[in-house]
Amino acid sequence: MVEQEAARGERRPPGSRRIPAQLWDAAAEARRLREEAAAEAGRLLQAAREETERLRAAAAEAGREEGLARATELVARAALARERLLAGARAELADLALELARRIVTRAAALDPEVVIELAGRALEVARGHSALTVRAHPEDLAALRAAEPRLAGGAGGGRALAWAADPALARGEVRVETEAGAVDARLAPQLEALGRALRAEEDGW
């Protein structure tokens, strides 16, 4: 064999060994398989990345839908709370307006006798035609009413005389005219109560 190698002119470094062709083939096959495995691993990794991104996008979309649903629910709750708040505020404002009206009329009656005289005149106009008319009013309003009796009696019809009664239960500016058939209530409280009912009826229609 040495002679054959010498005859072919092959020289090897001292101490080197010949690598059989089968080993070269096996090494080449191993490299090929390793390259294919690396390529497959790359494909699998890319597929995994794409799937992860898809799942992330799906989760984000689901999150957006859930977020929109949650936001819609919150908006609905806020609108309901706002309506309740406005309803409560309207009721409070109506009560406040009525209380202010009561105070304004009471104070106006105390400062201007014409206020209670006008109220009494309207009540007597309603009672026109009845007999035995008695005008009840707050004691502090009675003097002004008596002074205006000629005008008030004429408004009651027939110029008949009026009876007067001081009633501490009535507030300043309140008048009650009593007849044989009943009473004409010119008190402020019932009028404000009627106004309050009208205001609340409007609130219910809002």
C-alpha positions as CSV (number, residue, x, y, z in Angstrom):
1,M,0.0,0.0,0.0
2,V,2.9,2.3,0.8
3,E,4.3,1.5,-2.6
4,Q,0.9,2.4,-4.2
5,E,0.8,5.7,-2.4
6,A,4.4,6.4,-3.4
7,A,3.6,5.4,-6.9
8,R,0.7,7.9,-7.0
9,G,3.1,10.5,-5.7
10,E,0.9,11.2,-2.6
11,R,2.7,12.6,0.4
12,R,1.3,13.0,3.9
13,P,2.6,15.1,6.7
14,P,4.4,13.0,9.3
15,G,2.0,11.6,11.8
16,S,-1.1,12.4,9.7
17,R,-3.8,9.8,9.0
18,R,-6.0,9.3,6.0
19,I,-9.7,10.2,6.5
20,P,-11.8,7.6,4.8
21,A,-14.3,8.8,2.2
22,Q,-17.2,7.4,4.3
23,L,-16.3,9.8,7.1
24,W,-16.2,12.7,4.7
25,D,-19.6,11.7,3.4
26,A,-21.0,11.4,6.9
27,A,-19.6,14.8,7.9
28,A,-21.2,16.4,4.8
29,E,-24.5,14.8,5.6
30,A,-24.3,16.0,9.2
31,R,-23.7,19.5,8.0
32,R,-26.6,19.3,5.6
33,L,-28.9,18.0,8.3
34,R,-27.7,20.7,10.7
35,E,-28.4,23.3,8.1
36,E,-31.9,21.9,7.4
37,A,-32.6,21.7,11.2
38,A,-31.5,25.3,11.6
39,A,-33.7,26.4,8.7
40,E,-36.7,24.4,10.2
41,A,-36.0,25.9,13.6
42,G,-36.0,29.4,11.9
43,R,-39.3,28.6,10.3
44,L,-40.8,27.4,13.5
45,L,-39.5,30.4,15.4
46,Q,-41.0,32.7,12.8
47,A,-44.3,30.9,12.9
48,A,-44.3,31.1,16.7
49,R,-43.7,34.9,16.5
50,E,-46.5,35.3,13.9
51,E,-48.9,33.3,16.1
52,T,-47.9,35.3,19.2
53,E,-48.5,38.5,17.3
54,R,-51.8,37.3,16.1
55,L,-52.9,36.3,19.6
56,R,-51.7,39.6,20.9
57,A,-53.7,41.5,18.3
58,A,-56.7,39.4,19.1
59,A,-56.3,40.1,22.8
60,A,-55.9,43.8,22.1
61,E,-59.1,43.8,19.9
62,A,-61.0,41.9,22.6
63,G,-59.6,44.4,25.1
64,R,-60.8,47.3,22.9
65,E,-64.3,45.8,22.6
66,E,-64.4,45.1,26.3
67,G,-63.2,48.7,26.9
68,L,-65.8,50.1,24.6
69,A,-68.5,48.1,26.4
70,R,-67.2,49.3,29.7
71,A,-67.1,52.9,28.5
72,T,-70.6,52.6,27.2
73,E,-71.8,51.3,30.5
74,L,-70.0,54.1,32.4
75,V,-71.5,56.7,30.1
76,A,-75.0,55.3,30.7
77,R,-74.4,55.2,34.5
78,A,-73.1,58.8,34.4
79,A,-76.2,59.9,32.4
80,L,-78.5,58.2,34.9
81,A,-76.7,59.8,37.8
82,R,-76.8,63.2,36.0
83,E,-80.6,62.9,35.5
84,R,-81.1,61.9,39.1
85,L,-78.9,64.8,40.2
86,L,-80.8,67.3,38.0
87,A,-84.1,65.9,39.2
88,G,-83.0,66.5,42.8
89,A,-81.6,69.9,41.9
90,R,-84.8,70.9,40.2
91,A,-86.9,69.8,43.2
92,E,-84.6,71.8,45.5
93,L,-84.7,74.8,43.2
94,A,-88.5,74.6,43.2
95,D,-88.7,74.5,47.0
96,L,-86.2,77.4,47.2
97,A,-88.1,79.4,44.7
98,L,-91.3,78.9,46.7
99,E,-89.6,79.8,49.9
100,L,-88.2,82.9,48.4
101,A,-91.6,83.9,47.0
102,R,-93.1,83.5,50.4
103,R,-90.5,85.6,52.0
104,I,-90.7,88.3,49.3
105,V,-94.5,88.6,49.5
106,T,-94.4,88.6,53.3
107,R,-91.7,91.3,53.3
108,A,-93.5,93.3,50.6
109,A,-96.7,93.2,52.6
110,A,-94.9,94.5,55.6
111,L,-93.3,97.3,53.7
112,D,-96.2,98.2,51.3
113,P,-99.8,98.0,52.6
114,E,-101.0,98.0,49.0
115,V,-99.9,94.4,48.7
116,V,-102.4,93.1,51.3
117,I,-105.0,95.5,50.1
118,E,-104.8,94.1,46.6
119,L,-105.0,90.6,47.8
120,A,-108.0,91.4,49.9
121,G,-109.6,93.1,46.9
122,R,-109.2,90.0,44.7
123,A,-110.6,87.8,47.4
124,L,-113.6,90.1,47.8
125,E,-114.2,90.1,44.0
126,V,-114.4,86.3,44.2
127,A,-116.9,86.6,47.1
128,R,-118.9,89.2,45.2
129,G,-122.7,88.6,45.7
130,H,-122.4,86.9,49.0
131,S,-123.6,88.5,52.2
132,A,-122.0,88.6,55.7
133,L,-118.5,89.1,54.4
134,T,-115.8,88.9,57.1
135,V,-112.2,89.7,56.2
136,R,-109.6,88.0,58.3
137,A,-106.0,89.2,58.2
138,H,-102.8,89.5,60.3
139,P,-103.2,92.0,63.1
140,E,-100.5,94.2,61.7
141,D,-102.3,94.3,58.3
142,L,-105.7,95.0,59.7
143,A,-105.3,98.8,60.0
144,A,-104.3,99.3,56.4
145,L,-107.3,97.1,55.3
146,R,-109.7,99.1,57.4
147,A,-108.4,102.3,56.0
148,A,-109.1,100.9,52.5
149,E,-112.6,99.7,53.4
150,P,-114.6,102.0,51.0
151,R,-112.6,100.8,48.0
152,L,-112.7,97.1,49.1
153,A,-116.4,97.2,49.9
154,G,-117.1,98.7,46.4
155,G,-115.2,95.8,44.9
156,A,-117.3,93.3,46.8
157,G,-120.4,94.7,45.2
158,G,-123.2,96.7,46.6
159,G,-120.9,98.8,48.8
160,R,-122.0,96.6,51.8
161,A,-120.1,96.9,55.1
162,L,-117.4,94.5,55.8
163,A,-116.6,92.7,59.1
164,W,-113.0,92.5,60.2
165,A,-111.1,90.0,62.2
166,A,-107.5,89.9,63.3
167,D,-106.0,86.4,62.9
168,P,-102.5,85.9,64.2
169,A,-102.4,82.5,62.4
170,L,-102.2,84.4,59.1
171,A,-98.9,85.7,57.9
172,R,-98.3,89.2,56.8
173,G,-100.0,89.7,53.4
174,E,-102.4,86.8,53.8
175,V,-106.2,87.3,53.7
176,R,-109.1,85.1,54.2
177,V,-112.7,86.2,53.3
178,E,-115.5,84.3,55.0
179,T,-119.0,84.2,53.6
180,E,-122.2,82.4,54.5
181,A,-121.4,79.8,51.8
182,G,-117.8,79.3,52.6
183,A,-114.4,81.0,52.5
184,V,-112.2,82.5,49.9
185,D,-108.7,81.7,50.8
186,A,-106.2,84.4,49.7
187,R,-103.5,83.0,52.0
188,L,-100.0,82.6,50.5
189,A,-99.3,79.1,51.6
190,P,-102.1,77.4,49.4
191,Q,-101.1,79.5,46.4
192,L,-97.5,78.5,46.8
193,E,-98.4,74.8,47.2
194,A,-100.4,75.0,44.0
195,L,-97.4,76.7,42.3
196,G,-95.1,73.9,43.7
197,R,-97.4,71.2,42.3
198,A,-97.3,72.9,38.9
199,L,-93.5,73.2,39.0
200,R,-93.1,69.5,39.9
201,A,-95.6,68.5,37.2
202,E,-93.3,70.3,34.7
203,E,-90.3,68.6,36.2
204,D,-91.9,65.2,35.6
205,G,-92.4,66.1,32.0
206,W,-88.8,67.0,31.4
